[in-house]
Amino acid sequence: MHDTASNPPSSSSTTSATCAPAPSTRTRPSWQRSPYEDLSAQQVADQHVAWIKKRRLIFIPTEIAVFAAALAVIALKPPAAGIIYLALLASAVAISFLHRTRAINRFGSLHQICSLECDPAKYRAVMEALVASDAHDRSRSILATEQARGLYYQSESMRALQLLSQVRFKSPKNPYWLAVLSIETMCRHDVGDSAGESLALSRLDELGRKASAGSPLAKELDKLRARYQVILKDPAAWTSQDAAFIRDGVDRAQSPLEYASWLLDECTWEQFHGDRDRALQIIASLDELKLTPLHKRRRDALAAALRPETNTEQQLDL
């Protein structure tokens, strides 16, 4: 789905929207390669499972040793036993936190298959392989969410929605609801389900009300709302301020996936409100990028609308 971006610029940015450099003069950014680019989906999954098992072999014995030492302190009651006991408990908590953080970051790195390789089919295959290895279903909802992400970028939003309907988290405050609801919002938008889209947005608002002010979740929700205020709007109603926000997104894109999303939005702006030649330049620049099936579909729809014989005022299903 579209990645979040900064807040929309103020009205003072209107000039930059109308005087932004043409796509042909914009320098295309470069990004690092995905560490998984030369691996198959099964190899990525096997490597990830092996990493988790290795970490557990280190983590579990270490935790046992720390707790055993704490019990020994209680039994032997050496001098300053209370301080030693509390220090050991603090160490146990720190080790657990470190293990969990590294595991989360390691799993998050798999998203580079989507963001850097722009290969949602491979990403989904990795998630399916991880499902097969998750004997206790401990990560079923997270893996289903990530499979749905891959399906969305494969331009299979209905299948993604079917998967998302199976997602369950015990706590309504679970931060992963942000991923679930943001993917659902874009899938609903993609298939033209305005009622479902509104419901997903209301659930995102509810999640925001439960989030602590200033927390990472609250900040991510603020960025997401800013993005949705533009991309979920009818492109025919976009303003010059929206154009400035979109072009700022192009300049700030953190990955090929995000860059392509913003470029397609910029092209849509030009198709509805700007210059046809400039829109065609953007279409040509997209041919130089790795694109997901979703982005290819949007590009092809824009290219068709920009043909001379096509009514350029038609409403596109983008």
C-alpha positions as CSV (number, residue, x, y, z in Angstrom):
1,M,0.0,0.0,0.0
2,H,1.0,3.6,-0.1
3,D,3.5,4.5,2.6
4,T,2.8,7.4,4.9
5,A,4.4,10.8,4.4
6,S,4.7,14.1,6.1
7,N,1.8,16.5,6.9
8,P,0.4,18.5,3.9
9,P,2.2,21.7,3.3
10,S,0.7,25.1,4.1
11,S,-0.9,27.3,1.5
12,S,2.5,29.0,1.0
13,S,3.5,25.8,-0.9
14,T,1.1,26.5,-3.7
15,T,3.8,28.3,-5.8
16,S,6.0,25.2,-5.6
17,A,3.2,23.1,-6.9
18,T,2.9,25.1,-10.1
19,C,6.6,25.7,-10.5
20,A,8.0,22.3,-9.6
21,P,10.7,20.9,-11.9
22,A,9.6,18.7,-14.8
23,P,10.0,15.0,-14.2
24,S,12.6,14.9,-17.0
25,T,14.9,17.1,-15.0
26,R,14.3,15.4,-11.6
27,T,17.1,13.2,-10.6
28,R,15.9,9.6,-9.9
29,P,17.0,8.6,-6.5
30,S,19.0,5.4,-5.8
31,W,18.4,2.9,-3.1
32,Q,20.3,0.1,-1.4
33,R,19.7,-3.4,-2.7
34,S,17.5,-5.8,-0.7
35,P,19.6,-8.3,1.3
36,Y,17.1,-10.9,0.0
37,E,17.3,-10.1,-3.7
38,D,19.4,-13.1,-4.7
39,L,17.4,-15.6,-2.6
40,S,14.3,-17.5,-3.4
41,A,11.2,-17.1,-1.2
42,Q,11.8,-20.5,0.5
43,Q,15.5,-19.6,1.1
44,V,14.4,-16.3,2.7
45,A,11.9,-18.1,5.0
46,D,14.4,-20.9,5.9
47,Q,17.0,-18.3,6.7
48,H,14.6,-16.3,8.9
49,V,13.4,-19.4,10.8
50,A,17.1,-20.5,11.3
51,W,17.9,-17.0,12.7
52,I,14.9,-17.2,15.2
53,K,15.9,-20.7,16.4
54,K,19.5,-19.6,16.9
55,R,18.4,-16.5,18.9
56,R,16.2,-18.7,21.1
57,L,19.1,-21.1,21.7
58,I,21.0,-18.1,23.2
59,F,18.0,-16.4,24.8
60,I,16.3,-19.2,26.7
61,P,19.4,-20.6,28.5
62,T,20.5,-17.1,29.4
63,E,17.1,-16.4,30.9
64,I,17.1,-19.6,32.8
65,A,20.6,-18.9,34.2
66,V,19.5,-15.4,35.3
67,F,16.4,-16.7,37.1
68,A,18.4,-19.6,38.7
69,A,20.8,-17.0,40.0
70,A,17.9,-15.0,41.4
71,L,16.5,-18.0,43.2
72,A,20.0,-18.8,44.6
73,V,20.1,-15.3,46.0
74,I,16.8,-15.8,47.7
75,A,18.0,-19.1,49.2
76,L,21.4,-18.1,50.3
77,K,20.6,-14.6,51.4
78,P,24.1,-13.1,50.8
79,P,24.8,-9.5,51.8
80,A,22.9,-6.9,49.8
81,A,20.6,-9.8,48.6
82,G,17.8,-7.4,47.8
83,I,19.9,-5.3,45.5
84,I,21.4,-8.4,43.8
85,Y,18.0,-9.9,43.3
86,L,16.5,-6.7,41.8
87,A,19.6,-6.4,39.5
88,L,19.1,-10.0,38.3
89,L,15.4,-9.4,37.6
90,A,16.2,-6.2,35.7
91,S,18.7,-8.1,33.6
92,A,16.1,-10.8,32.8
93,V,13.7,-8.1,31.6
94,A,16.4,-6.3,29.6
95,I,17.4,-9.6,27.9
96,S,13.8,-10.4,27.1
97,F,13.2,-6.9,25.7
98,L,16.4,-7.1,23.6
99,H,15.4,-10.5,22.2
100,R,11.9,-9.3,21.3
101,T,13.2,-6.1,19.7
102,R,15.7,-7.9,17.5
103,A,13.1,-10.4,16.4
104,I,10.7,-7.7,15.4
105,N,13.3,-5.8,13.5
106,R,14.4,-9.0,11.8
107,F,10.9,-9.7,10.7
108,G,10.4,-6.1,9.6
109,S,13.4,-6.3,7.3
110,L,11.6,-8.9,5.2
111,H,9.4,-6.0,3.9
112,Q,12.4,-4.9,1.8
113,I,11.3,-7.6,-0.6
114,C,8.3,-5.4,-1.3
115,S,9.8,-2.0,-0.8
116,L,13.1,-2.5,-2.5
117,E,12.6,-5.4,-4.8
118,C,9.0,-4.5,-5.6
119,D,8.2,-8.2,-5.7
120,P,4.9,-8.8,-3.8
121,A,4.6,-12.4,-5.1
122,K,7.9,-13.3,-3.5
123,Y,7.0,-11.5,-0.3
124,R,3.7,-13.4,-0.1
125,A,5.4,-16.7,-0.8
126,V,7.8,-15.9,2.1
127,M,4.9,-15.3,4.4
128,E,3.2,-18.5,3.3
129,A,6.4,-20.5,4.0
130,L,6.6,-18.9,7.5
131,V,3.0,-19.9,8.1
132,A,3.9,-23.5,7.3
133,S,6.8,-23.3,9.8
134,D,4.7,-21.7,12.6
135,A,3.6,-24.9,14.3
136,H,1.8,-23.2,17.2
137,D,0.1,-20.5,15.1
138,R,1.7,-17.9,17.3
139,S,2.0,-15.4,14.5
140,R,-1.0,-16.4,12.4
141,S,-2.7,-12.9,12.3
142,I,0.6,-11.1,11.6
143,L,1.5,-13.4,8.8
144,A,-2.0,-13.2,7.4
145,T,-1.7,-9.4,7.4
146,E,1.6,-9.5,5.6
147,Q,0.2,-11.9,3.0
148,A,-2.7,-9.5,2.5
149,R,-0.1,-6.7,1.9
150,G,1.5,-8.8,-0.8
151,L,-1.9,-9.5,-2.4
152,Y,-2.8,-5.8,-2.4
153,Y,0.4,-5.0,-4.4
154,Q,-0.3,-8.0,-6.7
155,S,-3.6,-6.2,-7.5
156,E,-5.7,-8.8,-5.8
157,S,-7.5,-6.7,-3.3
158,M,-10.5,-9.0,-2.9
159,R,-8.3,-11.9,-1.9
160,A,-6.4,-9.6,0.5
161,L,-9.7,-8.6,2.1
162,Q,-10.7,-12.2,2.6
163,L,-7.4,-12.8,4.5
164,L,-7.8,-9.7,6.6
165,S,-11.2,-10.8,7.7
166,Q,-9.5,-13.7,9.5
167,V,-7.1,-11.5,11.5
168,R,-7.6,-11.5,15.2
169,F,-5.6,-9.8,18.0
170,K,-6.5,-10.2,21.7
171,S,-6.0,-6.5,22.4
172,P,-7.8,-3.8,20.5
173,K,-4.8,-1.6,21.2
174,N,-2.4,-3.9,19.5
175,P,-0.2,-1.7,17.2
176,Y,-0.5,-4.2,14.4
177,W,-4.1,-3.1,13.9
178,L,-2.5,-0.1,12.2
179,A,-1.1,-2.3,9.4
180,V,-4.4,-4.3,9.2
181,L,-6.6,-1.3,8.9
182,S,-4.4,0.7,6.6
183,I,-4.1,-2.3,4.1
184,E,-7.9,-2.8,4.4
185,T,-8.5,0.9,3.7
186,M,-6.5,0.8,0.5
187,C,-8.0,-2.5,-0.6
188,R,-11.6,-1.1,-0.1
189,H,-10.6,2.0,-2.0
190,D,-9.1,-0.1,-4.8
191,V,-12.3,-2.2,-5.3
192,G,-14.6,0.8,-5.0
193,D,-16.2,-0.2,-1.6
194,S,-16.8,3.3,-0.2
195,A,-18.8,2.0,2.7
196,G,-16.1,-0.5,3.7
197,E,-13.5,2.2,3.3
198,S,-15.3,4.6,5.6
199,L,-15.7,1.8,8.2
200,A,-12.0,1.0,8.1
201,L,-11.2,4.8,8.4
202,S,-13.5,5.1,11.4
203,R,-11.7,2.1,13.0
204,L,-8.4,3.8,12.4
205,D,-9.7,6.9,14.1
206,E,-10.8,4.8,17.1
207,L,-7.3,3.3,17.2
208,G,-5.9,6.8,17.3
209,R,-8.1,7.8,20.2
210,K,-6.7,4.8,22.2
211,A,-3.1,5.6,21.4
212,S,-1.1,7.6,23.8
213,A,-0.4,11.2,22.7
214,G,3.1,11.5,21.1
215,S,3.5,7.7,20.9
216,P,5.0,6.2,17.8
217,L,1.6,4.8,16.9
218,A,-0.1,8.2,17.2
219,K,2.6,9.8,15.0
220,E,2.2,7.1,12.4
221,L,-1.6,7.6,12.4
222,D,-1.1,11.3,11.9
223,K,1.1,10.7,8.9
224,L,-1.4,8.2,7.5
225,R,-4.3,10.6,7.9
226,A,-2.4,13.3,6.1
227,R,-1.8,10.9,3.2
228,Y,-5.3,9.6,3.1
229,Q,-6.7,13.2,3.0
230,V,-5.2,13.4,-0.5
231,I,-5.1,9.9,-2.1
232,L,-8.6,8.9,-1.0
233,K,-10.1,12.1,-2.5
234,D,-11.5,12.2,-6.0
235,P,-8.5,13.3,-8.2
236,A,-10.8,15.7,-10.0
237,A,-11.1,17.6,-6.7
238,W,-7.4,17.8,-6.0
239,T,-6.1,21.2,-5.3
240,S,-2.7,22.9,-6.0
241,Q,-1.9,22.2,-2.3
242,D,-2.6,18.5,-2.9
243,A,-0.2,18.7,-5.8
244,A,2.5,20.2,-3.6
245,F,2.0,17.5,-1.0
246,I,2.3,14.8,-3.7
247,R,5.4,16.3,-5.2
248,D,6.9,16.5,-1.8
249,G,6.2,12.8,-1.4
250,V,8.0,12.1,-4.6
251,D,11.1,13.9,-3.3
252,R,11.0,12.3,0.1
253,A,10.3,8.7,-1.1
254,Q,12.3,6.2,0.9
255,S,12.0,3.2,-1.5
256,P,11.3,2.3,-5.1
257,L,7.8,1.1,-4.0
258,E,7.0,4.4,-2.4
259,Y,8.6,6.4,-5.2
260,A,6.4,4.7,-7.8
261,S,3.2,5.3,-5.7
262,W,3.9,9.0,-5.5
263,L,4.9,9.3,-9.2
264,L,1.6,7.7,-10.2
265,D,-0.2,10.2,-8.0
266,E,1.7,13.0,-9.6
267,C,0.8,11.7,-13.0
268,T,-2.8,11.5,-12.0
269,W,-2.6,15.2,-11.0
270,E,-1.2,16.1,-14.3
271,Q,-3.8,14.0,-16.2
272,F,-6.7,15.8,-14.4
273,H,-5.3,19.3,-13.8
274,G,-1.9,19.9,-15.4
275,D,0.0,19.3,-18.5
276,R,-0.4,16.2,-20.7
277,D,3.2,16.2,-22.0
278,R,4.4,16.3,-18.4
279,A,2.2,13.4,-17.5
280,L,3.6,11.4,-20.5
281,Q,7.1,12.2,-19.2
282,I,6.2,10.6,-15.9
283,I,4.7,7.6,-17.6
284,A,8.0,7.2,-19.5
285,S,10.0,7.5,-16.3
286,L,8.0,4.7,-14.7
287,D,9.2,2.4,-17.5
288,E,12.7,2.6,-15.9
289,L,11.5,1.4,-12.5
290,K,10.6,-1.9,-11.0
291,L,6.8,-1.9,-10.6
292,T,4.4,-4.1,-8.7
293,P,1.4,-5.5,-10.6
294,L,-0.8,-2.8,-8.8
295,H,1.5,0.0,-10.1
296,K,1.6,-1.5,-13.6
297,R,-2.2,-1.5,-13.7
298,R,-2.3,2.1,-12.6
299,R,0.4,3.1,-15.1
300,D,-1.4,1.3,-18.0
301,A,-4.7,3.0,-17.0
302,L,-3.1,6.4,-17.0
303,A,-1.3,5.7,-20.3
304,A,-4.6,4.7,-21.9
305,A,-6.3,7.9,-20.7
306,L,-3.5,10.0,-22.0
307,R,-3.7,8.8,-25.6
308,P,-4.9,11.5,-28.0
309,E,-8.1,9.7,-28.8
310,T,-9.0,9.3,-25.2
311,N,-11.2,11.7,-23.3
312,T,-8.7,13.0,-20.7
313,E,-11.5,14.2,-18.5
314,Q,-12.7,10.7,-17.8
315,Q,-12.8,9.4,-14.3
316,L,-10.1,6.7,-13.9
317,D,-10.2,3.7,-11.6
318,L,-6.7,4.2,-10.2
